[in-house]
Amino acid sequence: MADHPSKGLMVSNMDLHKIIDPVLRPTYIANRRSFNTVVIDPGHGGHDSGTRNRISREADINLSVAKKLRDRLKGMGYQVVMTRDTDNFITLQDRVRIANRHSNAIFISIHFNDGGPSARGWKPSRWPLRALPPPCPATSARTPSRATPRTA
């Protein structure tokens, strides 16, 4: 996605069809399942600050946005689990373990990129479906995924 000076906001066809459209029109997703829990992962934390600039650390911004999202989702009636709610370091493996403890849930990881002063727009990312663990019945415990988290 890019903010072009004369053409305005530009979105690739793949981003439109694979990321934006399913969010705006979830009824178009084949075999979709309902969920009642959202696991929010504010990226980085503790000694891992993420990207930095003169006034902020990515870990702090991620946590601030995650807390706002948490409060909004709770207000809508969702159960919300945070991988961290303070400035502490959580390993990628522990983030996966936290997420896999909850069946009937979606996982949202919050990160911000630093593209320099001329950067504009946003970059959505998603896990390909083949990397997700298979769905499990809501009544059984979720088994840990064999998928390994990827880092950018």
Backbone bond lengths (Angstrom), bond angles and torsions (degrees), N, CA, C in turn:
res aa  C-N    CA-C-N  psi(-1)  N-CA   C-N-CA  omega(-1)  CA-C   N-CA-C  phi
1 M - - - 1.431 - - 1.522 107.44 -
2 A 1.323 116.24 139.41 1.457 119.76 -178.95 1.520 109.71 -144.96
3 D 1.320 116.07 151.77 1.455 122.61 176.15 1.514 106.80 -103.98
4 H 1.335 116.70 99.65 1.457 122.17 -177.36 1.530 109.09 -84.42
5 P 1.357 118.55 136.28 1.464 120.53 -175.83 1.528 114.59 -57.87
6 S 1.329 118.49 -37.74 1.463 119.52 -177.43 1.527 113.54 -106.34
7 K 1.333 118.20 -24.07 1.459 121.17 -177.23 1.523 112.96 -97.21
8 G 1.313 117.76 -10.56 1.465 121.06 -179.02 1.521 111.37 82.69
9 L 1.316 115.83 -153.07 1.458 121.55 -177.02 1.523 110.09 -73.23
10 M 1.337 116.02 127.88 1.459 121.31 -179.61 1.526 108.57 -118.00
11 V 1.327 115.80 131.22 1.463 122.35 -177.63 1.522 107.97 -125.98
12 S 1.324 116.77 134.37 1.459 118.93 178.28 1.521 109.39 -71.12
13 N 1.318 116.43 154.38 1.462 121.32 177.46 1.517 111.43 -58.06
14 M 1.333 117.24 -41.33 1.455 120.29 -178.97 1.529 110.90 -63.77
15 D 1.345 118.32 -45.44 1.459 120.46 177.75 1.529 110.78 -61.53
16 L 1.316 116.89 -41.45 1.459 120.22 179.61 1.522 111.50 -60.80
17 H 1.328 117.18 -49.18 1.469 120.68 -174.75 1.521 114.15 -80.07
18 K 1.324 118.03 -31.97 1.470 120.35 -175.28 1.522 113.54 -94.23
19 I 1.347 118.15 -25.41 1.462 119.55 -174.31 1.527 112.31 -119.64
20 I 1.316 117.84 -54.05 1.466 120.49 -172.83 1.527 111.94 -74.48
21 D 1.317 117.95 -49.11 1.459 121.42 -177.81 1.537 112.67 -57.74
22 P 1.328 120.14 -46.69 1.466 118.97 178.40 1.534 113.56 -61.35
23 V 1.320 117.32 -31.04 1.464 119.63 178.09 1.526 110.13 -72.54
24 L 1.321 116.95 -42.84 1.457 120.27 -178.04 1.523 112.92 -77.00
25 R 1.325 117.91 -29.52 1.474 121.77 -179.55 1.525 110.11 -133.81
26 P 1.338 117.03 72.00 1.468 119.83 -175.65 1.527 113.69 -63.44
27 T 1.317 118.14 -21.65 1.467 119.49 179.53 1.524 111.54 -66.89
28 Y 1.328 118.43 -14.38 1.460 121.80 179.13 1.528 112.37 -82.76
29 I 1.322 118.01 -7.09 1.455 121.25 -177.85 1.527 109.10 -82.47
30 A 1.323 116.75 119.54 1.460 120.82 178.80 1.534 109.37 -69.21
31 N 1.304 116.94 143.10 1.466 123.45 176.65 1.528 113.42 58.54
32 R 1.318 116.41 29.59 1.458 117.80 178.85 1.528 110.02 -70.65
33 R 1.326 115.49 151.04 1.464 121.21 177.79 1.520 108.06 -121.06
34 S 1.310 116.21 146.53 1.453 118.58 176.26 1.527 108.93 -77.09
35 F 1.310 116.79 161.71 1.459 121.67 179.07 1.521 107.86 -145.15
36 N 1.317 116.02 156.06 1.460 119.38 177.33 1.532 112.11 -125.59
37 T 1.320 117.75 -1.42 1.460 121.68 -178.68 1.522 109.81 -125.18
38 V 1.326 115.07 138.96 1.462 121.44 176.17 1.530 107.42 -122.41
39 V 1.331 115.91 122.49 1.459 121.23 175.38 1.526 106.31 -96.77
40 I 1.335 116.15 118.88 1.464 121.55 -178.44 1.523 108.76 -106.58
41 D 1.329 115.20 127.97 1.460 122.12 -179.50 1.522 109.89 -115.52
42 P 1.353 117.74 98.69 1.463 119.13 173.81 1.532 108.65 -73.63
43 G 1.298 117.60 106.93 1.459 121.72 -173.51 1.514 114.03 -56.28
44 H 1.329 114.99 153.67 1.468 125.33 178.38 1.528 110.29 67.00
45 G 1.320 118.44 -155.57 1.461 122.96 -179.15 1.515 112.19 123.39
46 G 1.340 116.14 154.84 1.463 121.32 -179.70 1.519 111.33 60.42
47 H 1.344 116.37 -130.88 1.470 120.27 -178.03 1.532 112.82 -70.49
48 D 1.346 117.45 -13.29 1.473 122.04 178.23 1.527 108.33 -98.22
49 S 1.336 116.27 93.41 1.467 120.46 -174.68 1.518 113.82 -80.04
50 G 1.320 117.97 -12.63 1.460 119.35 -171.79 1.517 109.14 72.11
51 T 1.323 117.12 -154.75 1.461 119.91 179.53 1.528 109.22 -72.34
52 R 1.320 116.00 152.54 1.469 121.39 -178.27 1.517 109.76 -133.63
53 N 1.322 114.41 155.19 1.460 119.72 169.03 1.522 107.60 -140.11
54 R 1.332 118.08 -167.28 1.466 121.12 -175.70 1.527 112.69 -61.95
55 I 1.319 117.67 -29.72 1.469 119.46 -170.72 1.523 114.99 -116.34
56 S 1.320 118.99 -11.00 1.461 117.66 -175.61 1.521 112.96 -153.98
57 R 1.333 114.14 165.29 1.464 122.85 173.84 1.524 107.22 -116.57
58 E 1.308 116.79 141.62 1.456 120.52 -179.89 1.532 111.00 -56.23
59 A 1.325 118.14 -41.40 1.467 121.43 -178.07 1.523 111.32 -56.66
60 D 1.341 117.48 -39.59 1.461 121.39 -179.18 1.529 111.22 -69.35
61 I 1.330 116.48 -41.85 1.468 120.42 179.27 1.530 109.65 -66.45
62 N 1.329 116.77 -43.67 1.464 120.42 178.23 1.523 110.78 -56.48
63 L 1.325 116.84 -45.77 1.461 121.40 -178.20 1.527 111.21 -66.06
64 S 1.307 117.76 -41.40 1.463 121.67 178.74 1.533 111.26 -61.29
65 V 1.341 116.18 -47.41 1.464 120.53 179.14 1.531 110.41 -64.59
66 A 1.328 116.94 -40.84 1.470 121.08 -179.46 1.527 111.15 -61.89
67 K 1.322 117.70 -41.32 1.468 120.63 179.39 1.523 111.31 -66.15
68 K 1.320 117.22 -38.40 1.471 120.61 176.85 1.529 110.17 -64.98
69 L 1.341 116.38 -43.39 1.459 120.68 177.59 1.521 110.70 -62.76
70 R 1.343 116.95 -44.57 1.467 122.01 177.79 1.524 110.90 -54.14
71 D 1.315 116.78 -50.22 1.461 120.98 -177.64 1.529 111.52 -62.90
72 R 1.315 115.35 -39.79 1.472 119.24 179.60 1.529 111.39 -67.11
73 L 1.332 116.99 -44.44 1.464 120.54 179.59 1.524 111.75 -65.56
74 K 1.340 117.46 -40.33 1.470 119.99 176.58 1.518 110.28 -61.16
75 G 1.328 116.89 -39.76 1.459 121.61 177.02 1.519 113.16 -62.26
76 M 1.331 116.54 -24.50 1.465 121.89 178.18 1.519 111.62 -90.12
77 G 1.348 117.76 -1.15 1.451 121.16 176.98 1.516 116.08 97.50
78 Y 1.334 118.65 5.16 1.460 120.95 178.27 1.522 110.89 -82.01
79 Q 1.326 116.34 149.08 1.459 121.01 167.09 1.525 106.28 -81.00
80 V 1.317 116.61 135.74 1.456 119.79 -176.73 1.526 109.36 -126.82
81 V 1.323 115.32 133.61 1.457 123.00 176.27 1.526 106.75 -120.28
82 M 1.332 116.24 130.15 1.463 121.19 177.44 1.523 108.32 -104.03
83 T 1.339 117.38 136.15 1.470 118.78 174.60 1.524 110.20 -70.78
84 R 1.326 117.11 -27.75 1.463 121.94 172.49 1.517 108.11 -153.42
85 D 1.351 116.49 146.54 1.461 119.70 175.48 1.529 111.67 -128.82
86 T 1.327 115.32 11.65 1.465 122.46 172.31 1.525 107.26 -136.05
87 D 1.323 116.16 176.06 1.461 120.31 -179.10 1.528 110.00 -82.84
88 N 1.323 116.05 70.87 1.466 120.31 177.39 1.528 109.31 -124.63
89 F 1.325 115.59 157.59 1.460 121.81 -178.52 1.525 110.03 -87.13
90 I 1.325 116.56 130.12 1.464 123.65 175.55 1.531 106.71 -122.71
91 T 1.323 118.16 127.02 1.466 120.38 179.86 1.528 109.96 -67.06
92 L 1.324 115.84 159.07 1.470 119.51 176.42 1.527 110.84 -60.26
93 Q 1.332 116.99 -39.10 1.461 120.23 179.73 1.528 110.91 -62.83
94 D 1.332 117.42 -39.86 1.468 120.28 178.33 1.522 111.70 -68.93
95 R 1.312 117.51 -34.39 1.469 120.33 176.45 1.532 109.55 -62.90
96 V 1.336 115.89 -42.19 1.474 120.19 177.97 1.532 109.82 -64.39
97 R 1.329 117.40 -43.74 1.481 120.20 178.98 1.521 111.72 -60.19
98 I 1.320 116.52 -43.12 1.475 120.32 178.92 1.520 109.83 -60.80
99 A 1.312 117.35 -46.95 1.464 120.69 -179.41 1.519 111.82 -63.79
100 N 1.327 117.44 -40.77 1.468 120.66 -176.39 1.525 113.69 -73.30
101 R 1.315 118.26 -11.61 1.465 121.16 176.22 1.531 112.25 -71.63
102 H 1.310 116.82 -15.07 1.458 121.14 -171.36 1.524 111.14 -116.72
103 S 1.320 115.42 110.96 1.468 118.58 174.19 1.525 107.30 -81.52
104 N 1.290 116.54 166.47 1.460 122.13 178.80 1.534 110.72 57.42
105 A 1.341 115.96 42.14 1.463 120.81 -176.66 1.518 111.18 -134.22
106 I 1.327 114.87 157.96 1.460 120.92 168.67 1.525 107.16 -113.62
107 F 1.324 116.22 158.39 1.464 122.83 -176.70 1.519 108.60 -119.43
108 I 1.334 116.58 126.47 1.458 121.72 178.13 1.528 107.75 -122.32
109 S 1.332 117.19 120.57 1.452 122.23 177.20 1.526 108.22 -107.63
110 I 1.316 116.66 126.71 1.464 121.67 -174.65 1.525 109.63 -104.67
111 H 1.337 115.35 126.10 1.466 122.84 177.64 1.520 108.77 -142.88
112 F 1.315 115.73 156.25 1.452 122.32 173.85 1.519 107.96 -127.69
113 N 1.331 116.38 138.51 1.459 121.37 178.36 1.524 109.46 -100.21
114 D 1.304 116.65 155.92 1.459 121.75 174.70 1.508 107.48 -115.10
115 G 1.305 115.77 107.21 1.455 120.69 -179.69 1.511 113.12 -103.28
116 G 1.338 117.24 12.77 1.451 120.45 -178.87 1.519 111.39 88.93
117 P 1.332 117.54 174.67 1.466 121.32 -173.73 1.525 114.51 -66.84
118 S 1.324 118.89 -20.67 1.465 119.73 -178.66 1.528 112.67 -92.71
119 A 1.320 118.45 -4.55 1.468 120.96 -178.14 1.522 110.82 -70.20
120 R 1.327 116.26 142.29 1.461 122.62 177.58 1.517 107.78 -141.16
121 G 1.321 116.80 154.31 1.457 120.70 174.32 1.512 111.72 97.14
122 W 1.323 116.00 -164.56 1.455 122.29 -178.97 1.508 109.56 -143.18
123 K 1.310 115.71 161.38 1.462 121.41 -176.47 1.523 108.75 -126.50
124 P 1.314 117.17 104.05 1.470 118.24 176.04 1.521 110.42 -78.69
125 S 1.302 116.65 145.36 1.460 121.62 176.06 1.516 108.10 -132.82
126 R 1.309 116.79 152.27 1.457 120.18 177.66 1.513 108.76 -150.25
127 W 1.348 115.43 156.53 1.463 121.06 174.10 1.517 107.47 -79.19
128 P 1.304 118.30 136.20 1.469 118.03 171.85 1.527 108.92 -65.95
129 L 1.314 117.03 145.79 1.463 120.50 -176.19 1.519 112.30 -57.43
130 R 1.322 118.22 -32.49 1.459 119.60 -178.21 1.534 112.11 -67.39
131 A 1.347 118.57 -16.39 1.456 121.28 -179.99 1.527 112.32 -90.45
132 L 1.321 117.11 -9.32 1.458 119.83 -179.63 1.517 110.60 -82.39
133 P 1.337 116.88 149.81 1.462 118.65 175.39 1.524 109.37 -67.18
134 P 1.333 118.51 155.26 1.455 119.89 -179.99 1.522 110.21 -64.86
135 P 1.348 117.35 150.55 1.453 119.69 179.13 1.523 110.41 -62.08
136 C 1.321 115.77 149.37 1.453 119.70 178.36 1.524 108.81 -127.18
137 P 1.316 117.73 151.71 1.464 119.73 178.43 1.522 110.01 -61.56
138 A 1.328 116.81 146.30 1.458 121.42 -177.48 1.525 112.13 -63.86
139 T 1.303 118.14 -20.99 1.460 120.30 -176.44 1.522 113.17 -86.99
140 S 1.335 118.24 -12.32 1.461 119.36 -178.77 1.518 110.08 -105.47
141 A 1.305 116.65 159.35 1.463 120.97 178.06 1.513 108.99 -74.68
142 R 1.291 116.37 141.06 1.462 121.07 178.62 1.519 108.48 -76.64
143 T 1.316 115.56 135.41 1.459 119.43 177.09 1.515 108.44 -90.20
144 P 1.307 118.82 148.82 1.463 120.85 -178.93 1.522 111.25 -58.37
145 S 1.318 114.31 141.85 1.446 121.26 179.55 1.532 110.83 -72.42
146 R 1.319 115.97 147.29 1.458 120.31 172.37 1.511 110.22 -88.63
147 A 1.361 116.01 -8.39 1.464 119.48 179.05 1.522 108.84 -68.52
148 T 1.306 115.96 139.50 1.453 121.45 178.87 1.509 107.92 -100.22
149 P 1.343 118.16 130.10 1.468 118.55 179.72 1.513 110.64 -62.48
150 R 1.337 114.79 140.41 1.453 120.17 176.42 1.504 109.67 -97.92
151 T 1.297 117.44 146.98 1.453 121.00 175.46 1.501 108.58 -113.98
152 A 1.320 114.32 151.81 1.472 119.50 -177.75 1.508 110.51 -80.74
